[in-house]
Amino acid sequence: MDTSTRNRAQELFDLLENVRHVDTVTRKNAQQPYDPLEIVRRRNMPAATGLSNATIWRERNAGRFPEPIRLSKQAIGWTRASIDEWKAERSRLSGLVAPTNESAPSGSSRAER
């Protein structure tokens, strides 16, 4: 097998492993009720947020992303509630949802324009 064929085979194998992992996580989450204290580990954050790990760390260092919880000496995670709050705030900032503050002026969000 030549190098390009071997590289392509490895890429396909890696893709299949990622699909299996996402499928397992999806099935696991579909069977469990929502738990705001559920811990989302770093490896699952891209699926939970839509951001790459690099972007998550960049946003965290800039103070625009929740701080993780230290689970052990080498393990961190975020609560589902902190991720959902961040998503809601991002949606409000982008104008996708109306502000939750009832005193907000009319016409302040893109959705109302």
C-alpha positions as CSV (number, residue, x, y, z in Angstrom):
1,M,0.0,0.0,0.0
2,D,1.5,3.4,-1.0
3,T,1.7,6.3,1.4
4,S,-1.3,8.3,0.0
5,T,-3.5,5.2,0.2
6,R,-2.4,4.5,3.8
7,N,-3.0,8.2,4.8
8,R,-6.5,8.1,3.2
9,A,-7.3,4.8,5.0
10,Q,-6.2,6.4,8.3
11,E,-8.3,9.5,7.6
12,L,-11.4,7.2,7.0
13,F,-10.6,5.2,10.1
14,D,-10.4,8.4,12.2
15,L,-13.6,9.7,10.7
16,L,-15.4,6.4,11.5
17,E,-14.1,6.5,15.1
18,N,-15.5,10.1,15.5
19,V,-18.8,9.1,14.1
20,R,-19.0,6.2,16.5
21,H,-18.1,8.5,19.4
22,V,-20.8,11.1,18.4
23,D,-23.4,8.4,17.9
24,T,-22.6,6.9,21.3
25,V,-22.8,10.3,23.0
26,T,-26.0,11.1,21.2
27,R,-27.7,7.9,22.1
28,K,-26.6,8.2,25.7
29,N,-27.9,11.8,25.9
30,A,-31.1,11.0,24.3
31,Q,-31.9,8.4,27.0
32,Q,-31.2,10.7,29.9
33,P,-33.4,13.6,31.2
34,Y,-31.9,17.1,31.2
35,D,-29.7,17.6,34.2
36,P,-28.3,21.2,34.7
37,L,-25.5,19.8,36.9
38,E,-24.4,17.3,34.3
39,I,-20.7,17.7,33.7
40,V,-19.6,18.1,30.1
41,R,-15.9,17.1,29.6
42,R,-13.5,19.0,27.4
43,R,-13.6,16.4,24.6
44,N,-17.4,16.9,24.3
45,M,-17.3,20.7,24.3
46,P,-17.1,21.2,20.6
47,A,-20.3,19.2,20.1
48,A,-22.0,21.0,23.0
49,T,-21.0,24.5,21.9
50,G,-20.3,24.3,18.2
51,L,-16.8,25.8,18.9
52,S,-13.4,24.2,18.4
53,N,-11.3,23.6,21.6
54,A,-8.9,26.3,20.5
55,T,-11.8,28.9,20.3
56,I,-13.2,27.7,23.6
57,W,-9.8,28.4,25.3
58,R,-9.3,31.7,23.5
59,E,-12.8,32.8,24.6
60,R,-12.2,31.6,28.2
61,N,-8.9,33.4,28.4
62,A,-10.7,36.6,27.2
63,G,-13.4,36.2,29.9
64,R,-16.1,35.5,27.4
65,F,-16.7,31.8,28.3
66,P,-17.5,30.1,31.6
67,E,-14.7,28.8,33.7
68,P,-14.4,25.0,33.9
69,I,-14.8,23.0,37.1
70,R,-11.7,21.1,38.3
71,L,-12.8,17.4,38.6
72,S,-9.4,16.0,39.5
73,K,-5.8,16.9,39.1
74,Q,-6.0,16.5,35.4
75,A,-9.7,16.5,34.6
76,I,-12.0,19.5,34.0
77,G,-15.5,20.0,32.8
78,W,-18.4,22.4,32.6
79,T,-21.9,22.1,34.0
80,R,-24.6,21.8,31.4
81,A,-26.3,24.9,33.0
82,S,-23.2,27.1,32.5
83,I,-23.0,26.0,28.8
84,D,-26.7,26.7,28.3
85,E,-26.4,30.1,30.0
86,W,-23.5,31.0,27.7
87,K,-25.5,29.9,24.6
88,A,-28.5,32.0,25.7
89,E,-26.3,35.0,26.2
90,R,-24.6,34.5,22.8
91,S,-28.1,34.3,21.3
92,R,-29.2,37.5,23.0
93,L,-26.0,39.3,21.9
94,S,-26.5,38.2,18.3
95,G,-30.1,39.3,18.3
96,L,-31.5,35.8,17.7
97,V,-33.7,36.1,20.8
98,A,-35.3,39.0,22.6
99,P,-33.6,40.2,25.8
100,T,-35.1,38.7,29.0
101,N,-35.1,42.1,30.6
102,E,-38.7,43.3,30.2
103,S,-37.7,46.9,30.4
104,A,-35.6,46.6,27.2
105,P,-36.7,49.2,24.6
106,S,-38.8,48.0,21.7
107,G,-37.0,47.3,18.5
108,S,-33.7,46.6,20.3
109,S,-33.3,43.1,18.8
110,R,-32.9,42.0,15.2
111,A,-35.8,39.6,15.6
112,E,-38.2,42.6,16.1
113,R,-36.9,44.6,13.1
